[in-house]
């Protein structure tokens, strides 16, 4: 019948290399026996002495790791930061790109909304798991193989100085941008970027052109207002970020609805430019979907940018003393 | 409670290096695992068994100890003894210890 000592020794040596195993077994057995005898001389029972000695020796896994010089960690301090930074970078890029690709592909092949959303989630999740697993595995192997510590940090790798102060240059740019967009819309309508037989064919807007113009003016005015408020306040706040998100969602909803109802791009223009030149309706559909994705992507980027501006910027002496 | 834990950690840090030196010095006369453990405890070096045994093996692998199996008694025991390289290391460590000791003495202004 196996005693506690036998079981303990078995648990310790079974993960050691065969050349070391016999030696460790013999030495450990002798040491345990010595310790038990010493306790018995002090009046303890054999059973309790054995228990006490083995408890004091502790988890045989840890003891074995000590014998084998094994690090009891997945990724040690040497590689941890490198692994963590790489993982963060990959997790920002890969699952989003994979999901976007899947959504684009499925939309182009006329899949239902439920299927698109379902597949997108599954793809993003799978991508995340894969990225996490393979990155960790690579660094696990890197550490065990005793490779060189890799890229050393040097001063050039410091993060760029980004002062997150809303200033009047930004406000001015926003105003100019808004004016340009409205101007482009008007020019397109009345002067025309595209010309057929000397007649201007508007690119944007179908029958609901006034609605399109009004919508754009409202949305741009809203963004301009946000810029103005953040300039007056001297900083970007959570409230502004939320408002920005709402504005971006409104923009996306507005333009995508118009696109779907064939009110965004002038159907006449489509006919003149594409259909009459024997471009199939399939291609037109694909172009429409791509445009929709571009508009959605633009909105998403705006939302992300709105939240990123909340991050505390670099504080230089200049920015701490007041507005630049 | 946290203070006690912090104290424990710092005490451990101060003691950590001394066990190697103590082993190298004591093993000038060959001895085996459990006896050495008792010896160290008796001389004021508190070590856990699960720290000492792997440590002896590591020092042997690094060449600072030599080992021999003694089959005289009923229970065969592995005896360790400090090698020549081990003695050199011990001297080096002792010098370092003395230097640190006098450095601390000069900091505190008392004799240590």
Interface residues (C-beta under 8 A of the other chain):
Chain A: X23 X24 X26 X27 X28 X30 X31 X33 X34 X35 X38 X56 X57 X58 X62 X63 X66 X67 X69
Chain B: X32 X33 X34 X35 X38 X48 X49 X50 X51 X53 X54 X57 X58 X69 X75 X76 X77 X78
